[in-house]
Amino acid sequence: MLKEFEVKIPVDDLISVELKLKELGATFIGYKEEQDYYIDTRPCIDLVSADSALRLRVSRDIQTGNTRCELTFKGPREKHDFAKIRKELTVGITDVETMLDILKMLGFKVLAVIYKKRKIYQDGIYHIYLDEVEGLGKFIELEYVSEYEYNELLIGDEVLKLVDKLSIKRNFITKSYLELILSRTGSTSL
């Protein structure tokens, strides 16, 4: 099981952040389009009340055209001032349409679909995502993921240093894209 430490910051300009990443020597990893289907599993389990999520992601590499699909369970968030910390379980899926059909036949429905374009950089042990999210805007996500326990205070301090090096305001958002989309559409589902 992986444990994710994530910081999300809305920005107006992704280009200046990308230039700063290059100046810092961050490595470009890829450019992807992602379509995330969030599944409403009620009445079996109310993931919203459990502060959890079930996501079916289709990710297409814009440079190569290769597609990858995965199903992820995101556990409840741990308490933190500015970051979102949670455990995740992910499994690869070869046929997203059939998976969606299985979930629908079990009585589940798609709560929301979120589409984004994402440039990915790596700086040491951190991944930096430059996201353009349809209907929400532009965001920077800094993420550290490990299958081992880690010192959250140390990781938090290092992430703050990286945010400062990128000259980004510390305007942290702990809500997920799903929560932001649902609050924007006025949905009471979350």
N, CA, C and O of each residue as an XYZ file, in Angstrom:
760
protein
N       0.842     -1.167      0.000
C       0.000      0.000      0.000
C       0.890      1.234      0.000
O       1.870      1.306      0.742
N       0.541      2.195     -0.834
C       1.303      3.432     -0.928
C       0.707      4.495     -0.030
O      -0.501      4.524      0.205
N       1.566      5.368      0.470
C       1.117      6.515      1.251
C       1.564      7.765      0.508
O       2.744      7.941      0.205
N       0.602      8.622      0.225
C       0.837      9.799     -0.603
C       0.821     11.069      0.253
O      -0.067     11.252      1.085
N       1.808     11.939      0.043
C       1.878     13.268      0.647
C       1.762     14.240     -0.511
O       2.645     14.290     -1.368
N       0.680     15.017     -0.551
C       0.418     15.860     -1.715
C       0.070     17.280     -1.296
O      -0.672     17.503     -0.339
N       0.626     18.237     -2.037
C       0.312     19.644     -1.856
C      -0.216     20.157     -3.191
O       0.362     19.893     -4.245
N      -1.328     20.897     -3.128
C      -1.949     21.442     -4.339
C      -2.049     22.956     -4.196
O      -2.466     23.468     -3.157
N      -1.655     23.670     -5.267
C      -1.667     25.127     -5.250
C      -2.237     25.629     -6.584
O      -1.732     25.260     -7.644
N      -3.279     26.465     -6.543
C      -3.760     27.060     -7.792
C      -2.775     28.131     -8.266
O      -2.198     28.852     -7.453
N      -2.587     28.231     -9.571
C      -1.687     29.237    -10.148
C      -2.331     29.832    -11.396
O      -3.229     29.240    -11.995
N      -1.858     31.005    -11.769
C      -2.336     31.641    -12.999
C      -1.477     31.253    -14.189
O      -1.956     31.209    -15.322
N      -0.191     30.967    -13.925
C       0.771     30.781    -15.002
C       1.606     29.522    -14.788
O       2.442     29.474    -13.886
N       1.381     28.515    -15.609
C       2.170     27.283    -15.527
C       3.519     27.421    -16.230
O       4.475     26.730    -15.876
N       3.603     28.302    -17.215
C       4.835     28.446    -18.001
C       5.992     28.918    -17.126
O       7.098     28.387    -17.226
N       5.746     29.916    -16.263
C       6.836     30.418    -15.414
C       7.284     29.348    -14.408
O       8.469     29.249    -14.091
N       6.334     28.553    -13.909
C       6.698     27.469    -12.984
C       7.526     26.426    -13.716
O       8.509     25.920    -13.174
N       7.139     26.102    -14.942
C       7.891     25.118    -15.725
C       9.304     25.616    -16.006
O      10.255     24.839    -15.923
N       9.458     26.892    -16.336
C      10.796     27.453    -16.554
C      11.634     27.370    -15.286
O      12.823     27.056    -15.344
N      11.020     27.651    -14.141
C      11.725     27.582    -12.862
C      12.153     26.139    -12.568
O      13.258     25.904    -12.079
N      11.278     25.178    -12.867
C      11.624     23.762    -12.678
C      12.853     23.388    -13.510
O      13.749     22.693    -13.032
N      12.881     23.852    -14.741
C      14.024     23.565    -15.618
C      15.300     24.206    -15.074
O      16.369     23.597    -15.111
N      15.184     25.445    -14.565
C      16.339     26.125    -13.968
C      16.881     25.350    -12.772
O      18.092     25.301    -12.555
N      15.976     24.743    -11.994
C      16.376     23.971    -10.814
C      16.953     22.603    -11.173
O      17.491     21.905    -10.314
N      16.839     22.224    -12.450
C      17.372     20.942    -12.887
C      16.394     19.786    -12.749
O      16.801     18.625    -12.791
N      15.100     20.089    -12.584
C      14.098     19.029    -12.507
C      14.041     18.289    -13.837
O      14.274     18.878    -14.893
N      13.733     17.012    -13.784
C      13.686     16.157    -14.967
C      12.259     16.061    -15.489
O      11.331     15.762    -14.737
N      12.091     16.318    -16.793
C      10.784     16.177    -17.425
C      10.482     14.687    -17.578
O      11.288     13.940    -18.133
N       9.324     14.259    -17.085
C       8.940     12.841    -17.116
C       7.941     12.554    -18.227
O       8.037     11.522    -18.890
N       6.985     13.450    -18.439
C       5.997     13.192    -19.474
C       4.886     14.221    -19.495
O       4.790     15.103    -18.641
N       4.052     14.068    -20.511
C       2.909     14.955    -20.730
C       1.723     14.066    -21.020
O       1.742     13.300    -21.983
N       0.677     14.158    -20.193
C      -0.442     13.224    -20.291
C      -1.778     13.931    -20.279
O      -1.920     15.050    -19.787
N      -2.746     13.242    -20.836
C      -4.152     13.602    -20.681
C      -4.737     12.545    -19.762
O      -4.539     11.348    -19.971
N      -5.455     12.991    -18.752
C      -6.058     12.039    -17.819
C      -7.553     12.306    -17.721
O      -8.005     13.446    -17.620
N      -8.295     11.216    -17.755
C      -9.738     11.278    -17.570
C     -10.049     10.387    -16.369
O      -9.855      9.172    -16.411
N     -10.538     11.021    -15.294
C     -10.792     10.321    -14.042
C     -12.298     10.167    -13.831
O     -13.040     11.150    -13.804
N     -12.729      8.929    -13.683
C     -14.118      8.616    -13.372
C     -14.187      8.321    -11.876
O     -13.570      7.366    -11.404
N     -14.930      9.132    -11.132
C     -15.111      8.880     -9.706
C     -16.420      8.139     -9.516
O     -17.472      8.577     -9.980
N     -16.342      7.014     -8.829
C     -17.461      6.095     -8.708
C     -18.184      6.310     -7.383
O     -17.560      6.363     -6.323
N     -19.496      6.432     -7.455
C     -20.351      6.544     -6.270
C     -20.782      5.128     -5.901
O     -21.551      4.503     -6.631
N     -20.299      4.626     -4.787
C     -20.562      3.234     -4.391
C     -21.737      3.100     -3.427
O     -21.969      2.023     -2.876
N     -22.475      4.182     -3.222
C     -23.649      4.079     -2.355
C     -24.714      3.252     -3.059
O     -24.820      3.374     -4.280
N     -25.494      2.438     -2.407
C     -25.710      2.363     -0.966
C     -24.789      1.369     -0.256
O     -24.881      1.229      0.963
N     -23.911      0.680     -0.973
C     -23.034     -0.301     -0.308
C     -22.137      0.349      0.733
O     -22.084     -0.085      1.884
N     -21.441      1.385      0.320
C     -20.584      2.132      1.241
C     -20.588      3.582      0.784
O     -20.493      3.870     -0.409
N     -20.696      4.475      1.732
C     -20.680      5.899      1.431
C     -19.240      6.381      1.544
O     -18.778      6.759      2.621
N     -18.540      6.361      0.417
C     -17.135      6.762      0.414
C     -16.967      8.229      0.786
O     -15.952      8.620      1.362
N     -17.965      9.033      0.454
C     -17.901     10.454      0.774
C     -17.822     10.641      2.287
O     -16.968     11.374      2.785
N     -18.715      9.975      3.011
C     -18.701     10.090      4.477
C     -17.431      9.498      5.072
O     -16.987      9.921      6.139
N     -16.852      8.529      4.394
C     -15.621      7.892      4.862
C     -14.375      8.662      4.411
O     -13.251      8.219      4.646
N     -14.580      9.823      3.759
C     -13.478     10.637      3.246
C     -12.543      9.804      2.365
O     -11.320      9.904      2.458
N     -13.151      8.985      1.512
C     -12.409      8.102      0.617
C     -12.947      8.276     -0.795
O     -13.934      8.980     -1.009
N     -12.295      7.634     -1.755
C     -12.748      7.732     -3.143
C     -12.337      6.487     -3.910
O     -11.334      5.844     -3.599
N     -13.134      6.162     -4.918
C     -12.811      5.094     -5.865
C     -12.731      5.755     -7.234
O     -13.709      6.324     -7.719
N     -11.539      5.672     -7.858
C     -11.295      6.373     -9.111
C     -10.849      5.394    -10.187
O      -9.989      4.544     -9.957
N     -11.441      5.526    -11.350
C     -11.015      4.790    -12.534
C     -10.365      5.811    -13.457
O     -11.033      6.727    -13.937
N      -9.054      5.660    -13.712
C      -8.302      6.653    -14.483
C      -7.863      6.080    -15.828
O      -7.352      4.964    -15.918
N      -8.079      6.881    -16.868
C      -7.539      6.602    -18.195
C      -6.496      7.675    -18.463
O      -6.813      8.865    -18.475
N      -5.262      7.261    -18.678
C      -4.159      8.188    -18.876
C      -3.528      7.922    -20.244
O      -3.102      6.806    -20.545
N      -3.479      8.986    -21.071
C      -2.880      8.849    -22.398
C      -1.661      9.750    -22.480
O      -1.744     10.956    -22.245
N      -0.513      9.139    -22.822
C       0.721      9.884    -23.004
C       0.588     10.689    -24.296
O       0.428     10.111    -25.371
N       0.651     12.004    -24.199
C       0.453     12.869    -25.359
C       1.570     12.694    -26.376
O       1.338     12.850    -27.574
N       2.780     12.373    -25.923
C       3.911     12.223    -26.841
C       3.885     10.890    -27.583
O       4.157     10.851    -28.783
N       3.564      9.797    -26.891
C       3.626      8.467    -27.519
C       2.265      7.929    -27.933
O       2.184      7.045    -28.786
N       1.191      8.450    -27.340
C      -0.147      7.934    -27.619
C      -0.499      6.708    -26.787
O      -1.629      6.224    -26.856
N       0.455      6.191    -25.995
C       0.183      5.013    -25.165
C      -0.856      5.344    -24.101
O      -0.866      6.437    -23.535
N      -1.735      4.369    -23.844
C      -2.799      4.551    -22.865
C      -2.621      3.561    -21.732
O      -2.221      2.415    -21.937
N      -2.929      4.031    -20.527
C      -2.876      3.190    -19.334
C      -4.149      3.425    -18.542
O      -4.621      4.557    -18.438
N      -4.705      2.356    -17.982
C      -5.920      2.459    -17.177
C      -5.663      1.808    -15.819
O      -4.979      0.790    -15.714
N      -6.239      2.431    -14.773
C      -6.064      1.882    -13.433
C      -7.255      2.243    -12.550
O      -7.914      3.265    -12.739
N      -7.500      1.378    -11.593
C      -8.534      1.588    -10.595
C      -7.829      1.839     -9.267
O      -6.982      1.049     -8.850
N      -8.183      2.950     -8.598
C      -7.514      3.334     -7.359
C      -8.526      3.563     -6.256
O      -9.526      4.254     -6.450
N      -8.260      2.976     -5.091
C      -9.001      3.303     -3.884
C      -8.147      4.264     -3.080
O      -6.994      3.967     -2.769
N      -8.713      5.418     -2.742
C      -8.016      6.426     -1.939
C      -8.635      6.423     -0.559
O      -9.822      6.710     -0.403
N      -7.831      6.099      0.445
C      -8.314      6.034      1.822
C      -8.531      7.408      2.420
O      -8.250      8.421      1.780
N      -9.033      7.446      3.654
C      -9.298      8.728      4.310
C      -8.026      9.536      4.539
O      -6.942      8.982      4.721
N      -8.184     10.853      4.525
C      -7.055     11.754      4.727
C      -6.634     11.777      6.191
O      -7.457     11.688      7.102
N      -5.330     11.900      6.384
C      -4.793     12.110      7.719
C      -4.734     13.617      7.964
O      -4.655     14.402      7.019
N      -4.771     14.008      9.208
C      -4.744     15.436      9.559
C      -3.381     16.037      9.258
O      -2.348     15.495      9.651
N      -3.392     17.170      8.553
C      -2.177     17.926      8.270
C      -2.585     19.355      7.940
O      -3.677     19.586      7.423
N      -1.715     20.313      8.235
C      -2.046     21.725      8.026
C      -2.258     22.093      6.564
O      -3.251     22.738      6.228
N      -1.339     21.693      5.691
C      -1.404     22.189      4.319
C      -1.331     21.090      3.256
O      -1.443     21.382      2.065
N      -1.149     19.855      3.660
C      -1.006     18.761      2.695
C      -2.151     17.771      2.836
O      -2.843     17.719      3.853
N      -2.323     16.997      1.789
C      -3.282     15.897      1.804
C      -2.460     14.620      1.893
O      -1.652     14.333      1.009
N      -2.667     13.852      2.963
C      -1.923     12.609      3.175
C      -2.940     11.483      3.255
O      -3.875     11.537      4.054
N      -2.754     10.457      2.420
C      -3.681      9.329      2.448
C      -3.028      8.093      1.858
O      -2.058      8.177      1.105
N      -3.582      6.943      2.219
C      -3.111      5.674      1.661
C      -3.911      5.371      0.401
O      -5.092      5.699      0.292
N      -3.223      4.728     -0.554
C      -3.852      4.392     -1.828
C      -3.530      2.964     -2.229
O      -2.436      2.460     -1.975
N      -4.497      2.326     -2.856
C      -4.304      1.015     -3.477
C      -4.688      1.145     -4.943
O      -5.766      1.648     -5.258
N      -3.818      0.696     -5.842
C      -4.068      0.837     -7.277
C      -3.839     -0.498     -7.970
O      -2.921     -1.246     -7.634
N      -4.699     -0.779     -8.948
C      -4.557     -1.975     -9.763
C      -4.756     -1.585    -11.233
O      -5.604     -0.753    -11.554
N      -3.964     -2.195    -12.116
C      -4.096     -1.926    -13.541
C      -5.361     -2.551    -14.111
O      -5.790     -3.622    -13.681
N      -5.948     -1.871    -15.081
C      -7.156     -2.326    -15.767
C      -6.849     -2.330    -17.263
O      -6.260     -1.378    -17.775
N      -7.237     -3.377    -17.956
C      -6.969     -3.416    -19.398
C      -8.123     -2.888    -20.238
O      -7.929     -2.525    -21.398
N      -9.324     -2.841    -19.664
C     -10.494     -2.430    -20.447
C     -11.384     -1.541    -19.583
O     -12.189     -2.035    -18.794
N     -11.232     -0.226    -19.737
C     -11.954      0.723    -18.895
C     -13.464      0.658    -19.125
O     -14.235      0.769    -18.172
N     -13.893      0.479    -20.365
C     -15.328      0.434    -20.653
C     -15.996     -0.756    -19.966
O     -17.080     -0.621    -19.399
N     -15.349     -1.914    -20.019
C     -15.905     -3.095    -19.352
C     -15.914     -2.893    -17.841
O     -16.867     -3.287    -17.170
N     -14.864     -2.283    -17.302
C     -14.822     -2.018    -15.866
C     -15.964     -1.093    -15.460
O     -16.619     -1.320    -14.443
N     -16.202     -0.051    -16.252
C     -17.323      0.854    -15.975
C     -18.651      0.100    -16.041
O     -19.531      0.314    -15.207
N     -18.794     -0.781    -17.032
C     -20.020     -1.584    -17.162
C     -20.214     -2.494    -15.948
O     -21.329     -2.625    -15.444
N     -19.143     -3.117    -15.481
C     -19.234     -3.980    -14.292
C     -19.714     -3.164    -13.092
O     -20.612     -3.586    -12.363
N     -19.112     -2.003    -12.896
C     -19.493     -1.161    -11.762
C     -20.954     -0.725    -11.869
O     -21.677     -0.712    -10.873
N     -21.383     -0.367    -13.080
C     -22.779      0.040    -13.284
C     -23.735     -1.124    -13.048
O     -24.805     -0.940    -12.468
N     -23.352     -2.326    -13.496
C     -24.200     -3.500    -13.298
C     -24.310     -3.866    -11.813
O     -25.284     -4.493    -11.397
N     -23.326     -3.479    -11.031
C     -23.371     -3.693     -9.584
C     -24.206     -2.622     -8.874
O     -24.387     -2.674     -7.658
N     -24.710     -1.654     -9.640
C     -25.563     -0.614     -9.075
C     -24.855      0.687     -8.761
O     -25.456      1.609     -8.211
N     -23.586      0.765     -9.107
C     -22.842      1.996     -8.849
C     -22.982      2.931    -10.034
O     -23.317      2.505    -11.139
N     -22.723      4.205     -9.799
C     -22.786      5.171    -10.893
C     -21.544      6.048    -10.868
O     -20.804      6.082     -9.885
N     -21.335      6.748    -11.959
C     -20.224      7.691    -12.039
C     -20.682      8.991    -11.388
O     -21.647      9.613    -11.831
N     -19.989      9.388    -10.346
C     -20.304     10.612     -9.618
C     -19.845     11.840    -10.398
O     -20.554     12.845    -10.463
N     -18.656     11.750    -10.989
C     -18.093     12.866    -11.754
C     -16.970     12.344    -12.640
O     -16.335     11.332    -12.340
N     -16.740     13.057    -13.737
C     -15.605     12.777    -14.621
C     -14.774     14.053    -14.669
O     -15.286     15.138    -14.945
N     -13.486     13.899    -14.396
C     -12.581     15.048    -14.385
C     -11.524     14.833    -15.459
O     -10.865     13.795    -15.507
N     -11.379     15.832    -16.316
C     -10.412     15.766    -17.408
C      -9.319     16.790    -17.158
O      -9.589     17.943    -16.823
N      -8.063     16.343    -17.328
C      -6.951     17.278    -17.166
C      -5.804     16.924    -18.100
O      -5.644     15.779    -18.526
N      -5.010     17.949    -18.404
C      -3.726     17.765    -19.072
C      -2.681     17.999    -18.001
O      -2.787     18.927    -17.199
N      -1.663     17.140    -17.997
C      -0.695     17.136    -16.899
C       0.722     16.963    -17.436
O       1.030     15.972    -18.098
N       1.586     17.948    -17.140
C       3.021     17.797    -17.390
C       3.635     17.334    -16.080
O       3.289     17.826    -15.006
N       4.549     16.383    -16.183
C       5.124     15.767    -14.988
C       6.638     15.993    -14.968
O       7.340     15.737    -15.947
N       7.115     16.481    -13.819
C       8.540     16.672    -13.589
C       8.931     15.930    -12.310
O       8.092     15.654    -11.453
N      10.215     15.617    -12.204
C      10.737     15.014    -10.988
C      11.927     15.821    -10.512
O      12.819     16.167    -11.286
N      11.918     16.114     -9.207
C      13.033     16.797     -8.566
C      13.399     15.971     -7.339
O      12.733     16.053     -6.307
N      14.445     15.186     -7.453
C      14.813     14.283     -6.359
C      13.718     13.254     -6.136
O      13.344     12.530     -7.059
N      13.204     13.186     -4.917
C      12.170     12.194     -4.592
C      10.753     12.724     -4.807
O       9.777     12.034     -4.512
N      10.644     13.945     -5.320
C       9.338     14.576     -5.480
C       8.910     14.607     -6.943
O       9.720     14.816     -7.846
N       7.606     14.392     -7.149
C       7.011     14.598     -8.458
C       6.276     15.928     -8.425
O       5.610     16.259     -7.444
N       6.404     16.683     -9.506
C       5.721     17.962     -9.626
C       4.824     17.865    -10.852
O       5.284     17.580    -11.957
N       3.535     18.107    -10.636
C       2.543     18.018    -11.706
C       2.066     19.421    -12.047
O       1.666     20.183    -11.167
N       2.110     19.750    -13.318
C       1.580     21.013    -13.819
C       0.252     20.672    -14.496
O       0.231     20.143    -15.607
N      -0.847     20.977    -13.823
C      -2.168     20.522    -14.251
C      -3.022     21.648    -14.823
O      -3.077     22.748    -14.273
N      -3.686     21.352    -15.935
C      -4.752     22.194    -16.465
C      -6.014     21.352    -16.372
O      -6.197     20.404    -17.136
N      -6.889     21.707    -15.424
C      -8.072     20.906    -15.128
C      -9.291     21.590    -15.729
O      -9.606     22.736    -15.408
N      -9.967     20.863    -16.605
C     -11.153     21.403    -17.272
C     -12.195     21.824    -16.235
O     -12.591     21.038    -15.375
N     -12.626     23.076    -16.338
C     -13.646     23.588    -15.431
C     -13.111     24.126    -14.111
O     -13.871     24.691    -13.324
N     -11.812     23.959    -13.853
C     -11.242     24.427    -12.587
C     -10.084     25.408    -12.756
O      -9.959     26.360    -11.986
N      -9.248     25.181    -13.751
C      -8.104     26.061    -13.953
C      -6.772     25.334    -13.862
O      -6.674     24.139    -14.140
N      -5.742     26.091    -13.463
C      -4.362     25.597    -13.453
C      -3.895     25.391    -12.016
O      -4.190     26.186    -11.123
N      -3.159     24.300    -11.821
C      -2.690     23.936    -10.490
C      -1.298     23.328    -10.572
O      -0.903     22.762    -11.592
N      -0.569     23.458     -9.478
C       0.688     22.756     -9.272
C       0.431     21.750     -8.163
O      -0.124     22.097     -7.120
N       0.832     20.509     -8.385
C       0.795     19.508     -7.316
C       2.215     19.024     -7.083
O       2.920     18.666     -8.026
N       2.628     19.016     -5.833
C       3.908     18.441     -5.442
C       3.587     17.205     -4.629
O       2.770     17.250     -3.709
N       4.231     16.103     -4.971
C       3.841     14.834     -4.362
C       5.059     14.002     -3.994
O       6.056     13.943     -4.714
N       4.929     13.361     -2.837
C       5.890     12.348     -2.407
C       5.070     11.104     -2.099
O       4.095     11.167     -1.351
N       5.467      9.971     -2.676
C       4.747      8.714     -2.470
C       5.743      7.657     -2.042
O       6.833      7.545     -2.604
N       5.355      6.877     -1.034
C       6.223      5.803     -0.568
C       5.380      4.652     -0.036
O       4.278      4.856      0.473
N       5.909      3.452     -0.159
C       5.254      2.301      0.454
C       5.729      2.104      1.888
O       5.230      1.234      2.601
N       6.687      2.910      2.302
C       7.240      2.822      3.645
C       6.786      4.025      4.474
O       6.428      5.068      3.926
N       6.805      3.871      5.781
C       6.493      4.989      6.661
C       7.571      6.062      6.474
O       8.732      5.747      6.213
N       7.180      7.315      6.609
C       8.135      8.402      6.479
C       7.784      9.512      7.465
O       6.684      9.549      8.017
N       8.733     10.408      7.673
C       8.567     11.531      8.590
C       7.824     12.641      7.860
O       8.393     13.316      7.002
N       6.552     12.829      8.201
C       5.722     13.817      7.519
C       6.201     15.244      7.742
O       6.069     16.083      6.851
N       6.756     15.532      8.920
C       7.268     16.879      9.177
C       8.459     17.194      8.276
O       8.565     18.292      7.731
N       9.353     16.217      8.129
C      10.521     16.404      7.269
C      10.093     16.584      5.811
O      10.576     17.487      5.128
N       9.199     15.735      5.343
C       8.710     15.841      3.959
C       8.012     17.191      3.772
O       8.218     17.861      2.760
N       7.187     17.591      4.745
C       6.499     18.881      4.664
C       7.455     20.044      4.564
O       7.245     20.958      3.767
N       8.511     20.020      5.372
C       9.517     21.089      5.321
C      10.200     21.141      3.957
O      10.412     22.219      3.401
N      10.541     19.974      3.427
C      11.199     19.918      2.114
C      10.268     20.406      1.005
O      10.707     21.095      0.085
N       8.992     20.052      1.090
C       8.019     20.504      0.088
C       7.880     22.025      0.151
O       7.812     22.682     -0.888
N       7.835     22.589      1.360
C       7.747     24.047      1.501
C       8.967     24.739      0.885
O       8.836     25.784      0.248
N      10.153     24.153      1.078
C      11.363     24.718      0.477
C      11.265     24.700     -1.047
O      11.650     25.661     -1.712
N      10.744     23.595     -1.595
C      10.597     23.489     -3.049
C       9.576     24.506     -3.562
O       9.791     25.119     -4.608
N       8.484     24.688     -2.851
C       7.482     25.696     -3.229
C       8.131     27.076     -3.265
O       7.898     27.846     -4.197
N       8.934     27.391     -2.268
C       9.616     28.686     -2.218
C      10.616     28.835     -3.369
O      10.713     29.907     -3.966
N      11.357     27.771     -3.686
C      12.307     27.820     -4.811
C      11.586     28.069     -6.132
O      12.139     28.686     -7.042
N      10.348     27.585     -6.232
C       9.567     27.772     -7.462
C       8.868     29.133     -7.493
O       8.174     29.457     -8.456
N       9.053     29.920     -6.445
C       8.448     31.255     -6.334
C       6.925     31.207     -6.457
O       6.312     32.045     -7.118
N       6.329     30.200     -5.802
C       4.876     30.037     -5.800
C       4.354     30.481     -4.440
O       4.958     30.184     -3.409
N       3.226     31.196     -4.443
C       2.598     31.583     -3.176
C       2.129     30.324     -2.463
O       1.709     29.359     -3.102
N       2.202     30.339     -1.159
C       1.777     29.192     -0.345
C       0.254     29.190     -0.150
O      -0.245     29.208      0.975
N      -0.449     29.169     -1.251
C      -1.909     29.182     -1.257
C      -2.417     27.739     -1.400
O      -2.986     27.375     -2.429
N      -2.205     26.926     -0.359
C      -2.472     25.496     -0.425
C      -3.961     25.181     -0.408
O      -4.752     25.841      0.266
N      -4.314     24.158     -1.165
C      -5.685     23.640     -1.195
C      -5.615     22.173     -0.789
O      -4.843     21.412     -1.372
N      -6.397     21.770      0.188
C      -6.399     20.364      0.603
C      -7.563     19.591     -0.007
O      -7.665     18.377      0.170
N      -8.437     20.288     -0.724
C      -9.544     19.595     -1.388
C      -9.035     18.898     -2.646
O      -8.093     19.359     -3.291
N      -9.667     17.794     -2.975
C      -9.347     17.072     -4.204
C     -10.007     17.783     -5.388
O     -10.882     18.629     -5.201
N      -9.588     17.440     -6.595
C     -10.246     17.984     -7.782
C     -11.725     17.604     -7.779
O     -12.571     18.398     -8.192
N     -12.039     16.402     -7.318
C     -13.436     15.973     -7.234
C     -14.230     16.916     -6.333
O     -15.311     17.368     -6.711
N     -13.707     17.214     -5.153
C     -14.404     18.119     -4.234
C     -14.563     19.510     -4.848
O     -15.611     20.138     -4.696
N     -13.539     19.988     -5.534
C     -13.613     21.306     -6.160
C     -14.655     21.349     -7.275
O     -15.405     22.318     -7.400
N     -14.692     20.288     -8.084
C     -15.687     20.218     -9.185
C     -17.091     20.149     -8.608
O     -17.978     20.869     -9.066
N     -17.311     19.296     -7.608
C     -18.656     19.154     -7.039
C     -19.100     20.435     -6.358
O     -20.276     20.791     -6.433
N     -18.185     21.142     -5.691
C     -18.580     22.394     -5.042
C     -18.859     23.474     -6.097
O     -19.718     24.331     -5.891
N     -18.148     23.435     -7.210
C     -18.371     24.404     -8.287
C     -19.728     24.175     -8.971
O     -20.414     25.125     -9.348
N     -20.100     22.897     -9.122
C     -21.365     22.582     -9.793
C     -22.551     22.648     -8.827
O     -23.703     22.497     -9.233
N     -22.254     22.874     -7.541
C     -23.321     22.980     -6.560
C     -23.903     21.641     -6.159
O     -24.988     21.577     -5.579
N     -23.184     20.569     -6.467
C     -23.673     19.238     -6.112
C     -23.608     19.030     -4.599
O     -22.675     19.490     -3.941
N     -24.573     18.359     -4.077
C     -24.591     18.042     -2.643
C     -24.088     16.627     -2.398
O     -24.223     16.096     -1.296
N     -23.510     16.019     -3.425
C     -23.062     14.632     -3.298
C     -21.784     14.513     -2.501
O     -21.428     13.410     -2.086
N     -21.089     15.594     -2.274
C     -19.850     15.513     -1.502
C     -19.778     16.619     -0.495
O     -18.803     16.714      0.250
